[in-house]
Amino acid sequence: MKITFLGDIMAEPPVLKAAKKRDGSYDFRGVFKYVKPLLEESDYVIGNLETPLAGEKAGYSDTHLCFNAPDEYADALIDAGIDVVSTANNHTFDRGYDGMERTILALDEKGLAHTGSFLPGTERPEAHYAEVDGTKIAVIAYTYGTNYEGSGGDCLAEGEYEGTVNLLCHQAADTYLPGVYRGSDWVDNLFDKINFVKDANVPGKIKKAIGMTATYSRHDDNLEGKTDTEYVQQFQDDIRKAKEKADLVLFYPHVGGQFNEKPGAFSEYVVQKAVEAGADAVIAHHSHIPQKSEWVGDVPVSYCLGNFNMNPRSYLAMPEILTDYGYAMHLYVEDKKIVKATFSMMKNHVSRDGQIASYPVDQLHKKLKTKKAKAALEKDIQYLYARITGHKLKGELIQKEYEL
C-alpha cells in the first residue's frame, strides 16, 4: 500500500481567475493535471486545503493573504484522487465562523473526507478513520493558529465555537518571536500605520518595486505560551486514542516558520510530542518552503512539504530560497507497518492559461527544451535534495521518487 501526502493547496486570485469559465462556473482540474498521474499510483492521498469554501456571497479570494474558493475546487480535488483534506490551518476562518461551517457542509455534500475543523455543537472526533487494503488508517490534523482578520485579531474558538478547530497552542501565544529577521523594519512600521482597505497586496508590491523583499523568513523559536499542558495533552490524547482503533496513526500538523529553510524550536517540539504519543508518521506543512525530512527512530517525519501550488510570480514569492518548489511524501506499507518512505519533488508552474499547477520534476525535465533550462532545474534539485535529506545527491539527478 502506498500513502501520499501533499503540502499547501492554495486558492490565490490567479488560481480562481484561470479556472473561471465563460458561463461563470469554475474548473480547477488544471491545478492538478500534471500531478494526477503520480497520485493515481497511490492508494490513499492526503492534502491540506488552505482555503475555505464559504460561498460566493462571502467573496472569493482577492488577495494573496485571505482566501475563499468556489465549491468546484472540491470537485477538482476528488478528480485528482485526493481522499481526505485537512481543514485545520491559518486560513480556516478567512471568512469567519460561517465560512468554516459552510466549508464542512460543502465538503460533505461533495463526498470529500476532511478533518481538523468541526461543526459547533458536534462531538469532536480524535481522528478521521479510513480502511485501505485491510489497514485501518487514522489521520489527525492540527494547526498552530488561525488568522481571522475580520475579528480584529486572532480568532479565538471559544464559547459556542469551542473545539471547532484543532489547535496546537493558544491563539494569543506569540507565533514567531523571538528570532524574526526583518530587513526593512522602517518600511513595515510605516505600513502598519496605513490602512490598505482596497488592496492588502499594496505593501508587498511597493516593497518589491523599491528593491526590497516583500516578505521575510520567520522563525518559530518561541516556546512561551505554546507548551501549555491543555493543548499538548489534547493532541497526544488524540494520537493515543487513535492508536487503540487504527493500525497506522498519521499526524498532519500545520506548523512552522514561514519561508524558513529550517524548522524552528516549536516545530521540533510538536514532532517530539507526537512521536512520544505514538504517531506512526508526522508530516507537517505551513512554511511555504520545503524543509527537512528524517527518520526519528522508525517514524518518518517531514517538517514541511512546501507548497503544492503557490503563485511563483506572487510578490510574496522568494525564488532565492526556492519557494516555487514542494514535495509529496510517500509511505509504503506492508503488513500494516511503514517499511519505506520516498518523496517526489515538484515545481510550481504557470500554465499558458495562467493556472498555477504543480509539476513533478521528472516530467518537467523531459518537457524543457534547452540545456540551460535543464541544467538550472538540476541545480535546484541537488540543492533541495541536500536540504530535505541532509545528504548530497549521488547517482541519477532527476528521479520520480527519492528514497528517504
FENNORSUL-V242370 format. One record per backbone hydrogen bond with DSSP energy under -1.0 kcal/mol. CO is the residue of the C=O (numbers start at 1). NH is the residue of the N-H. If there is no record, write none. Layout:
# FENNORSUL-V242370
co | nh
CO | NH
CO | NH
This chain:
# FENNORSUL-V242370
co | nh
1 | 333
2 | 43
2 | 44
3 | 331
4 | 46
5 | 329
7 | 48
8 | 308
8 | 309
9 | 50
12 | 15
12 | 16
13 | 17
14 | 18
15 | 19
16 | 20
19 | 27
21 | 24
25 | 21
28 | 31
29 | 32
31 | 358
32 | 36
35 | 39
36 | 40
38 | 41
39 | 42
44 | 4
45 | 83
45 | 84
46 | 6
47 | 86
48 | 9
48 | 50
49 | 51
52 | 69
56 | 59
68 | 61
70 | 73
71 | 74
72 | 76
73 | 77
74 | 78
75 | 79
76 | 80
77 | 82
78 | 81
84 | 47
85 | 115
86 | 49
89 | 92
90 | 147
91 | 94
93 | 96
95 | 99
96 | 100
97 | 101
98 | 102
99 | 103
100 | 104
101 | 105
102 | 106
103 | 107
104 | 108
105 | 109
106 | 110
107 | 111
107 | 112
113 | 85
115 | 87
116 | 166
119 | 122
128 | 139
130 | 137
132 | 135
135 | 132
136 | 247
136 | 248
137 | 130
138 | 250
139 | 128
140 | 252
142 | 254
143 | 168
147 | 149
148 | 151
149 | 152
156 | 158
158 | 161
159 | 162
161 | 164
164 | 118
166 | 143
170 | 173
184 | 188
185 | 189
186 | 190
187 | 191
188 | 192
190 | 193
191 | 194
195 | 197
199 | 202
201 | 205
202 | 206
203 | 207
204 | 208
205 | 209
206 | 210
207 | 212
208 | 211
217 | 181
219 | 221
220 | 266
223 | 226
228 | 232
229 | 233
230 | 234
231 | 235
232 | 236
233 | 237
234 | 238
235 | 239
236 | 240
237 | 241
238 | 242
239 | 243
242 | 245
242 | 246
248 | 138
249 | 280
249 | 281
250 | 140
251 | 283
253 | 285
254 | 144
257 | 260
258 | 218
264 | 268
265 | 269
266 | 270
267 | 271
268 | 272
269 | 273
270 | 274
271 | 275
272 | 276
273 | 277
274 | 279
275 | 278
281 | 251
282 | 302
284 | 305
285 | 255
287 | 259
292 | 303
294 | 301
296 | 299
299 | 296
300 | 282
301 | 294
302 | 284
304 | 291
305 | 327
306 | 8
311 | 314
314 | 317
318 | 321
318 | 323
319 | 322
322 | 325
324 | 348
326 | 346
328 | 344
329 | 5
330 | 342
331 | 3
332 | 339
332 | 340
334 | 337
337 | 334
340 | 332
341 | 404
342 | 330
343 | 402
344 | 328
345 | 361
346 | 326
347 | 359
349 | 357
351 | 354
355 | 351
357 | 349
359 | 347
360 | 364
361 | 365
362 | 366
363 | 367
364 | 368
370 | 374
371 | 375
372 | 376
373 | 377
374 | 378
375 | 379
376 | 380
377 | 381
378 | 382
379 | 383
380 | 384
381 | 385
382 | 386
383 | 387
384 | 388
385 | 389
386 | 390
388 | 293
402 | 343
